[in-house]
Amino acid sequence: MLGRRKREDPDGLSRKARGFASRGMFRESLEMLDRALELRPGDPGLMSNKGLVLSSLGRLDEAIACCDAALEAEPGDPAAMGNKGIALTGLGRHEEALGCFDHMLRNNPRDAAALSNKVQALIALGRAGEALAGSDEALAADPRNAMLLAARAMSLEALGRTDEALASSDAALEGDPGEARALNVGRSIRRRAGDPYARAESLYRAGRFAEAAARCDEALSARPGDAGALGLRGIALSGAGRHADGLESCQRALKIQPENAAHVANMGTILSRMGRHAEALSCAEKAIAAKPDDPHLIANKGIALSGLGRTGEALSCMDAALSMLPGDVALLRHKFPILLGAGRHADALSCCDEALALAPRDADLLAGRTAALFGVGRFREAGRSCERALEVDPGNELALEIKKIIDESGIMQDA
């Protein structure tokens, strides 16, 4: 045995490890890499590959440690950075993962694997529109790349555009019948297509609230006591502007599941939209009692406090939420109007710019940025920000309202 080990070649063991991994035999792959590392301790390439295999085995913290060791030996190595991103994704640390994949793409903008992983991270962060734009840009240069087509399919599915997602998935599978992500998207869509509640979830995530509520009605016709469908229907109806109907649906859900934190939080959100801030605050506090480490519930409390004029407390809630989930676009969107309402225009502008760095085509943020720029006296930039918002979304109500004020005031002529 000793003689055999001495004659082993680290490169040969590494090739065996890749072969095992390609067949899904990750424990065997890990054994080969460990044997190779005995012969070549600390080798950054082997450590990076070990990190990827450990991720496949679900040993994510160990995977990150291996990738960090590889990056310490070879700072900025794209492969180690990408493997670290995969492990971070598995831990739900999507913003950090996104930074890893962006690093890879700066090194090679046409890296299909990096782009595909970036798409997955963006979707998890609720930024499916950016994911689709990135996929389309990459496909313009390489239109038949199966991995890129699969990434586009994932983006389209997250946006609720299921027919297009299926078409993109099928196109990917024409080029590579074994493309895993394309297979998963296709199976997922076809499985979910027959479930109106699952379809409602996709539509809600895509901001198509009235359609989501209609699908919930379909689900409830088959399962009248489905609390999940009632809760989703409630927040979807509110998103479509039917707050009273949405509130009634959430109340029905809570009668079935009185301790469900999601139903309580949704009811609080609707009450805030209706201007019933004291009741919304009570809902937020009840939801936080059930899930004290949820940053979005803490933000909901901040929104309710802001509605009650308790600005300092509201901002403390937002800062607490952002300390738990730094750089989250949804949380920054909630903090921005509180700062703006408090007259802290420079802080509001900084907050808005941070959010726009992550979501540069968000028309509401671009329109809101106009108000902050006005507040600090930067009128021409304000006008350009409003124009940019309308380029992204010509029907954006906030941007149209601001444009009307700009046009009627004549302030741009005086700037």
FIVOMAR-328607 format. One line per field, with one value per residue (C-alpha): residue number from 1; residue in one letter; x, y, z. Coordinates in Angstrom, 2 decimals, padded with zeros to 5 digits. Example, Ala and Ser with C-alpha at 12.3 -4.5 7.8 and 13.67 -1.06 7.14 Angstrom:
! residues 2
i = [1, 2]
aa = [A, S]
u = [012.30, 013.67]
v = [-004.50, -001.06]
w = [007.80, 007.14]
! end
This chain:
! residues 415
i = [1, 2, 3, 4, 5, 6, 7, 8, 9, 10, 11, 12, 13, 14, 15, 16, 17, 18, 19, 20, 21, 22, 23, 24, 25, 26, 27, 28, 29, 30, 31, 32, 33, 34, 35, 36, 37, 38, 39, 40, 41, 42, 43, 44, 45, 46, 47, 48, 49, 50, 51, 52, 53, 54, 55, 56, 57, 58, 59, 60, 61, 62, 63, 64, 65, 66, 67, 68, 69, 70, 71, 72, 73, 74, 75, 76, 77, 78, 79, 80, 81, 82, 83, 84, 85, 86, 87, 88, 89, 90, 91, 92, 93, 94, 95, 96, 97, 98, 99, 100, 101, 102, 103, 104, 105, 106, 107, 108, 109, 110, 111, 112, 113, 114, 115, 116, 117, 118, 119, 120, 121, 122, 123, 124, 125, 126, 127, 128, 129, 130, 131, 132, 133, 134, 135, 136, 137, 138, 139, 140, 141, 142, 143, 144, 145, 146, 147, 148, 149, 150, 151, 152, 153, 154, 155, 156, 157, 158, 159, 160, 161, 162, 163, 164, 165, 166, 167, 168, 169, 170, 171, 172, 173, 174, 175, 176, 177, 178, 179, 180, 181, 182, 183, 184, 185, 186, 187, 188, 189, 190, 191, 192, 193, 194, 195, 196, 197, 198, 199, 200, 201, 202, 203, 204, 205, 206, 207, 208, 209, 210, 211, 212, 213, 214, 215, 216, 217, 218, 219, 220, 221, 222, 223, 224, 225, 226, 227, 228, 229, 230, 231, 232, 233, 234, 235, 236, 237, 238, 239, 240, 241, 242, 243, 244, 245, 246, 247, 248, 249, 250, 251, 252, 253, 254, 255, 256, 257, 258, 259, 260, 261, 262, 263, 264, 265, 266, 267, 268, 269, 270, 271, 272, 273, 274, 275, 276, 277, 278, 279, 280, 281, 282, 283, 284, 285, 286, 287, 288, 289, 290, 291, 292, 293, 294, 295, 296, 297, 298, 299, 300, 301, 302, 303, 304, 305, 306, 307, 308, 309, 310, 311, 312, 313, 314, 315, 316, 317, 318, 319, 320, 321, 322, 323, 324, 325, 326, 327, 328, 329, 330, 331, 332, 333, 334, 335, 336, 337, 338, 339, 340, 341, 342, 343, 344, 345, 346, 347, 348, 349, 350, 351, 352, 353, 354, 355, 356, 357, 358, 359, 360, 361, 362, 363, 364, 365, 366, 367, 368, 369, 370, 371, 372, 373, 374, 375, 376, 377, 378, 379, 380, 381, 382, 383, 384, 385, 386, 387, 388, 389, 390, 391, 392, 393, 394, 395, 396, 397, 398, 399, 400, 401, 402, 403, 404, 405, 406, 407, 408, 409, 410, 411, 412, 413, 414, 415]
aa = [M, L, G, R, R, K, R, E, D, P, D, G, L, S, R, K, A, R, G, F, A, S, R, G, M, F, R, E, S, L, E, M, L, D, R, A, L, E, L, R, P, G, D, P, G, L, M, S, N, K, G, L, V, L, S, S, L, G, R, L, D, E, A, I, A, C, C, D, A, A, L, E, A, E, P, G, D, P, A, A, M, G, N, K, G, I, A, L, T, G, L, G, R, H, E, E, A, L, G, C, F, D, H, M, L, R, N, N, P, R, D, A, A, A, L, S, N, K, V, Q, A, L, I, A, L, G, R, A, G, E, A, L, A, G, S, D, E, A, L, A, A, D, P, R, N, A, M, L, L, A, A, R, A, M, S, L, E, A, L, G, R, T, D, E, A, L, A, S, S, D, A, A, L, E, G, D, P, G, E, A, R, A, L, N, V, G, R, S, I, R, R, R, A, G, D, P, Y, A, R, A, E, S, L, Y, R, A, G, R, F, A, E, A, A, A, R, C, D, E, A, L, S, A, R, P, G, D, A, G, A, L, G, L, R, G, I, A, L, S, G, A, G, R, H, A, D, G, L, E, S, C, Q, R, A, L, K, I, Q, P, E, N, A, A, H, V, A, N, M, G, T, I, L, S, R, M, G, R, H, A, E, A, L, S, C, A, E, K, A, I, A, A, K, P, D, D, P, H, L, I, A, N, K, G, I, A, L, S, G, L, G, R, T, G, E, A, L, S, C, M, D, A, A, L, S, M, L, P, G, D, V, A, L, L, R, H, K, F, P, I, L, L, G, A, G, R, H, A, D, A, L, S, C, C, D, E, A, L, A, L, A, P, R, D, A, D, L, L, A, G, R, T, A, A, L, F, G, V, G, R, F, R, E, A, G, R, S, C, E, R, A, L, E, V, D, P, G, N, E, L, A, L, E, I, K, K, I, I, D, E, S, G, I, M, Q, D, A]
u = [000.00, 002.77, 004.63, 001.51, 000.82, 004.39, 004.07, 000.77, 000.72, -001.25, -002.29, -003.54, -005.47, -006.98, -008.14, -009.71, -011.43, -012.94, -014.12, -015.83, -017.43, -018.77, -020.63, -021.98, -019.59, -018.52, -017.25, -014.91, -013.87, -013.09, -010.96, -008.89, -008.38, -007.33, -004.78, -003.50, -003.19, -001.14, 001.38, 001.03, -000.07, -001.85, -001.98, -004.47, -005.99, -006.59, -007.97, -010.35, -011.58, -011.98, -014.15, -016.43, -016.76, -017.46, -020.26, -021.77, -021.70, -023.45, -020.38, -020.56, -018.54, -015.67, -016.01, -015.61, -012.57, -010.93, -011.66, -010.33, -007.13, -006.81, -007.43, -004.84, -002.28, -003.51, -005.49, -008.31, -008.10, -011.31, -011.93, -011.55, -013.70, -016.44, -016.35, -016.59, -019.62, -021.32, -020.82, -022.06, -025.16, -025.82, -025.69, -028.13, -025.45, -026.44, -024.99, -021.55, -021.94, -022.85, -019.57, -017.67, -019.42, -018.96, -015.23, -015.16, -017.02, -014.61, -011.86, -013.86, -017.14, -018.15, -017.85, -021.21, -020.92, -020.22, -023.12, -025.46, -024.49, -024.88, -028.38, -029.26, -028.00, -029.87, -033.11, -032.68, -032.25, -035.47, -033.62, -034.91, -035.16, -031.40, -030.81, -032.76, -030.97, -027.59, -028.62, -029.87, -026.68, -024.51, -026.70, -026.34, -022.68, -023.26, -026.89, -026.72, -024.95, -027.03, -025.93, -026.85, -030.21, -030.87, -029.96, -032.42, -035.08, -034.54, -034.90, -038.07, -039.60, -038.87, -040.62, -043.69, -043.15, -043.53, -044.18, -040.99, -039.11, -040.17, -039.11, -035.67, -035.34, -036.23, -033.71, -031.00, -031.83, -031.62, -027.99, -027.23, -029.83, -028.17, -028.07, -029.14, -030.57, -032.59, -033.99, -034.88, -036.59, -038.63, -039.69, -040.50, -042.66, -044.52, -045.11, -046.25, -048.38, -051.09, -051.03, -052.72, -051.24, -047.70, -048.52, -049.90, -046.59, -044.67, -047.05, -046.83, -043.02, -043.24, -045.46, -048.52, -050.77, -054.25, -053.33, -051.83, -055.05, -057.08, -054.91, -055.41, -059.15, -058.68, -056.73, -059.39, -062.17, -060.48, -059.29, -061.57, -059.77, -056.23, -054.75, -051.68, -053.79, -055.96, -052.88, -051.25, -054.56, -054.76, -051.35, -051.83, -055.17, -053.55, -050.75, -053.43, -054.91, -057.80, -056.67, -059.99, -060.52, -056.93, -057.33, -060.47, -058.62, -055.71, -058.15, -059.69, -056.23, -055.50, -058.70, -057.37, -053.75, -053.84, -050.13, -048.76, -046.19, -046.44, -050.20, -049.74, -046.97, -049.05, -052.00, -049.68, -048.41, -051.96, -052.93, -049.92, -051.05, -054.50, -053.01, -053.94, -050.45, -051.15, -052.77, -049.94, -047.43, -049.27, -049.12, -045.41, -044.60, -046.60, -044.79, -041.38, -042.22, -042.61, -039.57, -037.26, -034.37, -036.32, -035.01, -038.05, -040.40, -038.26, -038.52, -042.30, -042.23, -040.16, -042.72, -045.53, -043.53, -042.82, -046.54, -047.08, -044.50, -041.96, -039.16, -036.18, -037.54, -038.43, -034.89, -033.48, -035.58, -034.32, -030.71, -031.19, -032.68, -029.84, -027.23, -028.71, -029.02, -026.56, -027.25, -030.71, -032.57, -036.02, -034.79, -033.05, -036.26, -038.12, -035.50, -035.26, -038.73, -038.39, -035.19, -036.84, -039.90, -037.62, -036.02, -032.68, -032.25, -028.52, -028.89, -031.90, -029.88, -027.03, -029.49, -031.17, -027.85, -026.82, -030.04, -029.67, -026.15, -027.82, -031.00, -030.05, -033.29, -035.70, -038.02, -039.49, -036.02, -035.02, -038.17, -037.66, -034.06, -035.43, -037.06, -033.83, -031.84, -034.34, -033.89, -030.15, -030.57, -029.25, -032.09, -030.62, -029.62, -033.13, -034.60, -032.30, -033.18, -036.87, -036.27, -034.31, -037.18, -039.59, -037.20, -037.25, -041.01, -042.96, -046.05, -044.42, -046.93, -044.44, -042.15, -045.09, -046.29, -042.83, -042.44, -045.76, -044.56, -041.27, -043.03, -045.63, -043.14, -040.69, -037.91, -035.72, -035.67, -034.37, -031.76]
v = [000.00, 002.43, 001.73, 002.31, 005.65, 006.84, 006.14, 008.04, 011.19, 014.22, 015.21, 011.70, 011.67, 015.05, 013.65, 010.70, 013.12, 015.02, 011.77, 010.68, 014.11, 014.09, 010.86, 012.28, 010.16, 013.01, 010.98, 009.07, 012.36, 013.83, 010.81, 011.30, 014.99, 014.29, 011.77, 014.31, 016.93, 014.55, 014.56, 018.26, 020.01, 023.34, 023.23, 026.01, 024.19, 021.05, 023.09, 024.91, 021.64, 020.17, 023.16, 022.45, 018.77, 019.64, 021.96, 019.05, 017.04, 019.84, 020.63, 024.30, 025.92, 023.52, 024.30, 028.03, 027.37, 025.37, 028.10, 030.78, 028.77, 028.58, 032.32, 033.07, 031.21, 032.69, 035.90, 036.52, 033.08, 032.91, 029.17, 029.41, 032.54, 030.80, 027.70, 029.90, 031.61, 028.25, 027.44, 030.89, 030.36, 027.11, 029.01, 031.63, 034.33, 035.50, 039.03, 037.65, 034.95, 037.57, 039.36, 036.13, 035.55, 039.19, 038.77, 035.76, 037.65, 040.58, 038.07, 036.41, 038.13, 035.09, 032.55, 030.79, 028.90, 032.11, 033.88, 030.99, 031.02, 034.81, 034.46, 032.04, 034.50, 037.44, 035.45, 034.54, 038.27, 039.09, 040.67, 038.43, 041.35, 041.94, 038.22, 038.13, 041.21, 039.62, 036.34, 038.09, 040.15, 037.03, 035.13, 037.92, 036.88, 033.12, 032.39, 028.58, 028.17, 025.64, 026.88, 030.48, 029.38, 027.54, 030.68, 032.64, 030.02, 030.36, 034.14, 033.93, 031.40, 033.73, 036.54, 034.38, 034.18, 030.42, 029.90, 031.74, 029.92, 026.55, 027.60, 028.66, 025.46, 023.34, 025.28, 024.57, 020.86, 020.74, 021.80, 019.71, 017.08, 016.65, 020.35, 020.01, 023.45, 023.41, 020.01, 021.30, 024.43, 022.45, 019.86, 022.53, 024.54, 021.52, 020.25, 023.65, 024.44, 022.16, 023.77, 027.18, 028.05, 027.47, 029.57, 032.27, 032.37, 032.89, 035.62, 037.37, 037.37, 038.90, 041.72, 040.51, 040.82, 040.67, 037.52, 035.99, 036.64, 035.02, 031.89, 031.80, 031.83, 028.77, 027.03, 027.90, 026.54, 023.14, 023.64, 026.19, 026.02, 026.45, 029.06, 029.53, 030.38, 032.75, 034.54, 034.87, 036.01, 038.72, 040.27, 039.92, 041.73, 044.49, 044.73, 045.22, 048.09, 046.14, 046.58, 045.92, 042.67, 041.68, 042.35, 040.20, 037.33, 037.55, 037.57, 034.35, 032.80, 033.78, 032.17, 028.89, 029.43, 032.07, 031.81, 031.89, 034.71, 035.15, 035.79, 038.22, 040.06, 040.26, 041.67, 044.26, 045.26, 045.75, 047.75, 050.04, 050.60, 051.50, 054.02, 051.96, 052.18, 051.38, 048.08, 047.43, 047.94, 045.43, 042.88, 043.51, 043.02, 039.79, 038.47, 039.43, 037.61, 034.44, 035.08, 037.55, 037.16, 037.99, 041.32, 041.89, 041.64, 044.18, 046.44, 046.07, 047.38, 050.32, 051.12, 051.12, 053.33, 055.73, 055.97, 056.90, 059.68, 057.85, 058.43, 057.79, 054.41, 053.58, 054.25, 052.21, 049.28, 049.73, 049.92, 046.78, 044.95, 046.08, 044.98, 041.49, 041.65, 044.28, 045.75, 044.20, 046.19, 045.72, 047.01, 049.98, 050.76, 050.86, 053.03, 055.58, 057.19, 057.40, 059.42, 061.51, 062.21, 063.26, 065.89, 064.08, 064.46, 063.78, 060.58, 059.59, 060.14, 057.99, 055.22, 055.39, 055.30, 052.22, 050.48, 051.58, 050.17, 046.79, 047.43, 050.07, 049.71, 050.15, 052.90, 053.64, 054.18, 056.37, 058.45, 058.67, 059.72, 062.76, 064.01, 063.53, 065.41, 068.28, 068.33, 068.89, 071.47, 069.37, 070.22, 069.22, 065.81, 065.49, 066.07, 063.49, 060.95, 061.45, 061.01, 057.82, 056.43, 057.04, 055.41, 052.28, 052.40, 054.97, 054.38, 054.79, 056.81, 058.40, 059.50, 060.90, 062.83, 064.28, 065.18, 067.03, 069.03, 069.81, 070.92, 073.06, 074.71, 075.68, 074.93, 073.34, 076.61, 078.34, 075.64]
w = [000.00, 000.95, -002.25, -004.30, -002.59, -003.24, -006.93, -007.20, -009.30, -007.97, -011.48, -012.18, -008.91, -009.81, -013.17, -011.38, -008.99, -011.92, -013.47, -010.26, -009.82, -013.38, -012.52, -009.26, -007.14, -004.86, -001.90, -004.19, -005.82, -002.40, -001.52, -004.69, -003.94, -000.36, -001.61, -004.14, -001.41, 000.70, -002.15, -002.96, 000.26, -000.08, -003.90, -004.77, -007.73, -005.70, -002.78, -005.11, -006.62, -003.15, -002.26, -005.21, -004.27, -000.63, -001.85, -003.76, -000.53, 001.36, 003.49, 002.63, 005.42, 004.72, 001.02, 001.68, 003.89, 001.05, -001.50, 000.86, 001.27, -002.52, -002.83, -000.17, -002.26, -005.57, -004.86, -007.31, -008.94, -011.02, -010.49, -006.70, -006.66, -008.64, -006.44, -003.37, -004.94, -005.38, -001.69, -000.65, -002.78, -000.96, 002.34, 001.06, 001.08, -002.38, -002.32, -001.47, -004.11, -006.67, -005.98, -006.67, -009.99, -011.03, -010.36, -012.69, -015.39, -015.19, -015.93, -018.75, -019.74, -021.82, -019.01, -019.39, -016.09, -014.16, -015.85, -015.15, -011.47, -011.39, -012.82, -010.03, -007.40, -008.95, -009.03, -005.36, -004.63, -006.48, -009.40, -012.20, -014.63, -014.37, -014.70, -017.96, -019.33, -018.59, -020.21, -023.33, -023.63, -023.40, -025.87, -028.42, -028.69, -028.34, -029.30, -029.20, -025.86, -023.92, -020.49, -021.38, -022.78, -019.52, -017.56, -019.69, -019.00, -015.23, -015.50, -017.54, -015.14, -012.19, -014.09, -014.63, -018.40, -018.48, -022.20, -023.11, -020.33, -021.74, -025.23, -023.96, -021.93, -024.98, -027.10, -024.53, -024.54, -028.34, -028.04, -024.95, -023.98, -020.58, -019.57, -015.93, -015.31, -018.52, -017.55, -014.09, -015.42, -017.93, -015.37, -012.81, -015.20, -016.51, -012.98, -011.73, -014.78, -013.46, -010.01, -009.98, -006.57, -007.84, -010.90, -008.60, -006.71, -009.97, -011.10, -007.74, -007.84, -011.31, -010.01, -011.93, -008.90, -010.45, -012.38, -009.23, -007.32, -010.11, -009.94, -006.18, -006.83, -009.04, -006.30, -003.73, -005.92, -005.58, -001.96, -000.26, 003.08, 001.74, 004.09, 001.91, -001.14, 000.94, 002.29, -001.12, -002.59, 000.07, -000.55, -004.33, -004.23, -002.19, -004.74, -007.39, -005.33, -003.78, -000.18, 001.56, -000.36, 000.34, 004.05, 004.19, 002.47, 004.94, 007.85, 006.52, 006.28, 009.89, 011.12, 009.75, 010.83, 013.61, 014.49, 010.94, 010.86, 007.06, 007.22, 010.11, 008.22, 005.04, 006.96, 008.49, 005.06, 003.80, 006.89, 006.31, 002.74, 004.06, 006.48, 009.54, 010.98, 014.64, 013.63, 011.19, 013.99, 016.16, 013.32, 012.75, 016.42, 016.54, 013.45, 014.89, 018.13, 016.03, 013.78, 015.58, 013.12, 009.95, 008.60, 006.39, 009.37, 011.23, 008.16, 008.22, 011.78, 010.56, 007.86, 010.42, 012.80, 009.98, 009.25, 012.90, 012.62, 014.78, 012.29, 014.57, 015.64, 012.05, 010.85, 013.73, 012.51, 008.95, 010.09, 012.20, 009.20, 006.91, 009.45, 009.10, 005.31, 004.02, 000.59, 000.24, -002.42, -000.86, 002.51, 000.91, -000.96, 002.36, 004.07, 001.26, 001.57, 005.36, 004.96, 002.25, 004.41, 007.27, 005.02, 005.04, 001.29, 001.12, 003.15, 001.03, -002.14, -000.81, 000.12, -003.29, -005.14, -003.15, -004.21, -007.84, -007.96, -007.41, -009.44, -012.07, -014.05, -011.15, -012.40, -008.96, -007.50, -010.42, -009.97, -006.21, -006.78, -008.60, -005.38, -003.43, -006.07, -005.93, -002.15, -002.48, -005.27, -008.13, -010.52, -013.88, -012.54, -011.14, -014.57, -016.13, -013.43, -014.16, -017.89, -017.21, -015.12, -018.01, -020.48, -018.34, -017.68, -019.74, -017.63, -014.22, -012.22, -009.84, -012.67, -014.67, -011.63, -011.02, -014.70, -014.58, -011.57, -013.33, -016.52, -014.73, -012.36, -015.07, -012.61, -015.28, -017.24, -014.13, -013.31]
! end
